[in-house]
């Protein structure tokens, strides 16, 4: 998956697979998580958010099933 570097105090890079609706987030601590069943608008909103970490905390982390990869 193509990961896009982002400006964030917590997130390092974000990727999204539209076919599988899988959002991948690599954190600054080196850990990477996949979030499943994420609609495309969530990815777009995350990438356009002024605070990506805050948006992910409020809309992604506790909403979608996840696993560390």
HELIX and SHEET records of a PDB file:
HELIX    1   1 UNK A   40  UNK A   48  1                                   9    
HELIX    2   2 UNK A   52  UNK A   59  1                                   8    
SHEET    1   A 5 UNK A   4  UNK A   5  0                                        
SHEET    2   A 5 UNK A  11  UNK A  17 -1                                        
SHEET    3   A 5 UNK A  22  UNK A  27 -1                                        
SHEET    4   A 5 UNK A  32  UNK A  36 -1                                        
SHEET    5   A 5 UNK A  66  UNK A  68 -1                                        
END                                                                             
